[in-house]
Each structure stands twice: as structure tokens, then as C-alpha cells.
Amino acid sequence: MHECLLCERDWEYIRIGEIIMIKKIKIICLVLLFIILITIIYLKLFYKYNFYSSLIGVKIPLFTKFEEKDTHGRFHGDGESLVKVYFSNKQSDDFINKINENKNWKEMPININLNRSIIYKNVEGNTIPNVKNGYWLFIDRHSNTVNKYEYNESLTQASFNYSIAIFDIDTNILYIYLLDT
């Protein structure tokens, strides 16, 4: 009988251990679920900021208003996108300082050939106006490009994969145009 009491106690300890283990597994699952949810929310909220900031080489301030039109759902991802980013006066001043630190951005006027290819370009109702006062950036995303910031090379290629960013100082609007053919 003395031996049976030890067995019952052992089983009781095992049951208590199982209960504790189940609680730990539940806590780990909840923590993992929380991390996954935070990651999804982060990607949903900040993907555009990170993508366009890395594309133009200048960080776009968080919580600026984005207006995005995209037609890239075509064959092999061909299409064009036009993004408008609206800045407050303070954000605009900070953005201009960052542009001035980046050697690839140039002051207006934009090259006449580039200007003709994008001015009044209509992407699902959005257009880029003829900006007189601001900065511009050209990025050739073609796989065979040698200097991705040189626009003359891209004009001789069979297909076009480039981006142009224009920051209008007068309206505090950043226009980012992407073309993929």
C-alpha cells in the first residue's frame, strides 16, 4: 500500500506537469500569433513607404498621404504606375534637405526628352503637371543598364523599365512614375 501512494503521487506530478506544459504551449502560440499579426499590420501600413523610399533613395516621411494608380496587372507585369505623395510644409522642408544630400537628384528643369515622355501622362485619371520649381530623379531599372541614373542609355533599349520622381516645391507633391514594358 505504501508503494501505491507513491505511484498516485507520481501520476499527480505528471498531470500537473502536463497542465503546465499545455499552458506554456498556449502562451507560445499566442506570442507567435501576436508576432504574425504585428508583422502583417506593419507590412500593410508601411510597405509603400519602404518600397518608394528605397526606389528614390530618400526616405518618405511616415503618415504622408499617398494616391496611387497602377496598371501593372498586364502580361509579364507590364504597365505603369503613378504615385502622388502629399507633404506638409515641415515634411517638405525635411524632404528637400534629404534630396540635397543625394547626388542623383537634380534641380529643375527636367531634361526635355524626359519631360515630353511624362508630362500630362494619364494613369487611370492621374496626371503629372508641368512642374517648374522642384527636383527630379531618373532611375533606369532595365536589367542591361550600366548607369541606372543616366536617361540617354534607356532611350535606345528595346523595352523600358524606368522610374521618374519629381518633387514640386510649389505644391509639396512628390510624383513617382514607373513604366515597365
C-alpha positions as CSV (number, residue, x, y, z in Angstrom):
1,M,0.0,0.0,0.0
2,H,2.8,2.3,0.7
3,E,4.1,1.7,-2.8
4,C,0.7,2.6,-4.4
5,L,0.7,6.0,-2.7
6,L,4.0,6.8,-4.4
7,C,2.5,5.8,-7.7
8,E,-0.5,8.0,-7.2
9,R,1.7,11.0,-6.2
10,D,3.9,10.4,-9.3
11,W,0.9,10.4,-11.5
12,E,-0.3,13.6,-9.9
13,Y,3.0,15.3,-10.5
14,I,2.9,14.1,-14.1
15,R,-0.6,15.5,-14.6
16,I,0.5,18.8,-13.0
17,G,3.5,18.9,-15.4
18,E,1.2,18.2,-18.4
19,I,-1.1,21.1,-17.4
20,I,1.9,23.4,-17.0
21,M,3.3,22.3,-20.4
22,I,-0.1,22.9,-22.1
23,K,-0.2,26.4,-20.6
24,K,3.3,27.1,-21.8
25,I,2.4,25.9,-25.4
26,K,-0.7,28.1,-25.3
27,I,1.4,31.1,-24.3
28,I,4.0,30.4,-27.0
29,C,1.2,30.0,-29.6
30,L,-0.4,33.3,-28.5
31,V,3.0,35.1,-28.7
32,L,3.7,33.7,-32.2
33,L,0.2,34.7,-33.3
34,F,0.8,38.2,-31.9
35,I,4.1,38.5,-33.8
36,I,2.5,37.3,-37.0
37,L,-0.3,39.9,-36.7
38,I,2.1,42.7,-35.9
39,T,4.2,41.7,-39.0
40,I,1.1,41.7,-41.2
41,I,-0.1,45.1,-39.9
42,Y,3.4,46.5,-40.3
43,L,3.7,45.3,-43.9
44,K,0.2,46.6,-44.8
45,L,0.8,50.0,-43.3
46,F,4.4,50.7,-44.2
47,Y,5.1,48.7,-47.3
48,K,4.5,51.7,-49.6
49,Y,6.7,54.0,-47.6
50,N,9.6,51.5,-47.6
51,F,9.2,50.5,-51.3
52,Y,9.1,54.0,-52.7
53,S,11.7,55.4,-50.2
54,S,14.2,52.7,-51.3
55,L,13.3,53.3,-55.0
56,I,14.0,57.0,-54.9
57,G,16.9,56.9,-52.4
58,V,15.2,59.3,-50.0
59,K,13.1,58.4,-47.0
60,I,9.5,59.4,-47.4
61,P,8.0,60.6,-44.1
62,L,5.6,58.2,-42.4
63,F,1.9,59.0,-42.5
64,T,2.0,61.2,-45.6
65,K,-1.0,60.9,-47.9
66,F,-0.5,58.5,-50.8
67,E,-2.6,58.5,-54.0
68,E,-1.6,55.5,-56.2
69,K,-2.8,54.4,-59.6
70,D,-1.4,51.2,-61.1
71,T,-1.9,49.2,-64.3
72,H,0.8,46.6,-63.8
73,G,-1.6,43.7,-63.9
74,R,-0.9,43.0,-67.5
75,F,1.2,40.5,-69.4
76,H,4.5,39.8,-67.6
77,G,3.8,42.7,-65.2
78,D,3.9,45.3,-67.9
79,G,2.2,48.6,-67.1
80,E,2.7,51.9,-65.4
81,S,2.1,53.4,-62.0
82,L,1.7,57.0,-60.9
83,V,2.1,57.8,-57.2
84,K,1.4,61.2,-55.7
85,V,2.7,61.8,-52.2
86,Y,1.4,64.9,-50.4
87,F,3.7,66.6,-47.9
88,S,3.1,69.2,-45.2
89,N,5.4,72.3,-45.2
90,K,7.6,70.8,-42.5
91,Q,7.8,67.4,-44.2
92,S,8.6,69.2,-47.5
93,D,11.5,71.1,-45.9
94,D,12.9,67.9,-44.4
95,F,12.5,66.1,-47.7
96,I,14.3,68.8,-49.7
97,N,17.2,68.6,-47.3
98,K,17.4,64.9,-47.8
99,I,17.2,65.4,-51.6
100,N,20.1,67.8,-51.5
101,E,22.2,65.2,-49.7
102,N,21.5,62.7,-52.6
103,K,23.7,63.3,-55.6
104,N,21.3,61.6,-58.0
105,W,18.5,64.1,-57.6
106,K,18.7,67.1,-59.9
107,E,17.2,70.6,-59.8
108,M,14.5,71.6,-62.3
109,P,14.3,72.0,-65.3
110,I,14.0,68.4,-66.2
111,N,15.5,67.1,-69.4
112,I,13.3,67.9,-72.4
113,N,13.1,64.3,-73.6
114,L,12.1,63.0,-70.2
115,N,9.7,65.9,-69.8
116,R,7.9,65.0,-73.1
117,S,7.6,61.4,-72.0
118,I,5.8,62.0,-68.7
119,I,4.2,65.5,-68.7
120,Y,0.4,65.1,-68.6
121,K,0.8,61.3,-68.7
122,N,-2.5,59.9,-67.8
123,V,-2.5,56.8,-65.5
124,E,-6.1,56.0,-64.6
125,G,-7.1,59.6,-64.4
126,N,-4.0,60.9,-62.6
127,T,-1.5,63.1,-64.4
128,I,1.8,64.8,-63.8
129,P,1.7,68.5,-64.3
130,N,4.4,70.5,-65.9
131,V,6.5,71.2,-62.8
132,K,8.6,74.4,-63.0
133,N,10.1,74.6,-59.5
134,G,11.5,71.4,-57.9
135,Y,13.7,68.4,-58.2
136,W,13.7,65.3,-60.4
137,L,15.3,61.9,-60.4
138,F,15.6,59.3,-63.2
139,I,16.1,55.6,-62.4
140,D,16.6,53.0,-65.2
141,R,15.5,49.6,-63.8
142,H,16.3,47.7,-67.0
143,S,18.4,44.6,-66.4
144,N,21.0,45.6,-69.0
145,T,21.6,49.1,-67.8
146,V,25.1,50.3,-66.9
147,N,24.3,53.6,-65.1
148,K,20.8,53.5,-63.7
149,Y,20.7,57.2,-63.2
150,E,21.5,58.0,-66.9
151,Y,18.4,58.5,-69.1
152,N,20.2,58.6,-72.5
153,E,21.0,54.9,-72.4
154,S,17.4,53.9,-71.7
155,L,16.1,55.7,-74.8
156,T,18.0,53.2,-77.0
157,Q,16.7,50.0,-75.3
158,A,14.0,47.7,-76.8
159,S,12.0,47.8,-73.7
160,F,11.5,50.4,-71.0
161,N,11.7,49.8,-67.3
162,Y,12.3,53.1,-65.6
163,S,11.1,55.4,-62.8
164,I,11.0,59.1,-62.7
165,A,10.4,61.0,-59.5
166,I,9.5,64.7,-59.5
167,F,9.1,66.8,-56.4
168,D,7.1,70.0,-56.9
169,I,8.3,72.6,-54.3
170,D,5.3,74.9,-55.0
171,T,2.7,72.3,-54.2
172,N,4.7,70.0,-51.9
173,I,3.7,67.0,-54.0
174,L,6.1,64.1,-55.0
175,Y,5.2,62.4,-58.2
176,I,6.7,58.9,-58.8
177,Y,6.1,57.4,-62.3
178,L,7.0,53.8,-63.0
179,L,6.9,52.3,-66.5
180,D,7.5,48.6,-67.4
181,T,7.2,47.4,-70.9
